[in-house]
């Protein structure tokens, strides 16, 4: 992975010292909350319901064992022994004291991590494919470009005060594991017929109050022109984005208002002014690329006797292998997805002890590499098939062996009203209840791929708009109600879900999900996923069943 | 009936007003049966910017012979997260916590809504 140099470390040390001084001045009353709040937010520190929350950036969801051990340590010493992985592939600590925060930032800086640009109207952490460098179907390693964007966008003076926050995703595989089309900019790596590397550029996607699947504004952008083009997009946004209305300030509103063609023309015009001076030299990209090409893969047979024997002998491992192991580009290796969706647990939560277990496994068996997925799980991207049974046993012993990746209990849920100052309703307990209902893994596998995503408010941190089944918590005169949407997708077939009908009270939600699953199993043809069946039948049979039971 | 709440500046802890000071337990909060002293206390709280952040009044209802915030959000603040029942103030247990957990009132947190509007 990319290693910080002395300049990076100096920046973090300066920033941490600066925040220490700002916290001291706030506590002494020298500066007011009004002045301090934007400063703390720029350092990822929010005031939530019960305490401060610190959002730590995990750049493009990639970290090493030492970093994960340190996050575990921070969770143990400054929080309640755990952390919460988010849909932005960051880690949030929910029980932080303001007075401790400068020390925590120093601890993070000691392992080349920080909380800068995890809040505020700036370019946030880039989302990249969690299988980067491991999956066979990628055209290029998206981490190279993600890291280049991280360096380019960090403390970028022109783009530190945008009209609103700004999120970029990069995927290099046909299978999109980043929700690229629902980001402010989605970059899909493409290769032209002549072999030139480039990007399809999608702009103006997003979720929140006004969800959009972003349109493509350029089918093919040569890779070496990426940064001048990004600069042009952001300049057009900076110039024309709505600063007068927070609900209309995201770039998706601008793209929608101007229309795809007009917006693309504005960008092309600005791009011609920026010119090649705005691009990174090839030597710099090559330097960054070097940091990601040092994996020492062994030449292994395609089949592993140890693995095959474990599949035959241990049904638990066999089920884990079916659902949580994914094909690796090198024979004899596998990608291990670690579910943070233990049945009845909080989606995305990992205890400090669990983080230590994963970090140890990454060191021993995983080439010191850990990834975070936007679906709130972890990944060991490079594990030998020979080692997979031992990795599984260690994970299972730590409560991390849940074999449910992409199944109905692999639910995204934001912290919701249990923690978040913005939420209208709880999300976690809804996920827990649904997971318990579908705890029978045979039934879950029979249902197959079904992505449920739950948000506790319209800001959609739980990605409900792109859930095969989306659940949005709403406040009806102070009571928690939940609106169901069907047919969304955050994958390459991205779509915004359609509202099924009137919102349901909390105690009706799990029954409604059960009903939706029953209708799917009744209507399913062949190998159809839930989403495929819904797309074929439309919402009528689902609506009829859910609301027939409600009334 | 009303109470006055805020988050403590130094650690974000949920606190309640009690005769000029702040306490962590809702059960110890000062209760205001009329508006005038409540509004007066809210004003005094705002003059303590190095002690608390975002002070506002919350409405209460009766629950099992005790008082509880009418808003669900405020009950979660007074108790802790419902997904981790050993975290937050609820971990202490007892009759006062049970009364909060059993309360059934439903209304928006008007004090917080007013706070947001003022911003």
Interface residues (C-beta under 8 A of the other chain):
Chain A: X26 X27 X28 X29 X32 X33 X47 X48 X49 X50 X51 X52 X80 X95 X96 X97 X98 X99 X346 X417 X418 X419 X426 X428 X429 X432 X475 X477 X478 X479 X480
Chain B: X7 X9 X10 X11 X12 X13 X14 X49 X50 X53 X54 X70 X71 X72 X73 X76 X77 X80 X81 X82 X83 X84 X87 X88 X105 X106 X107 X108
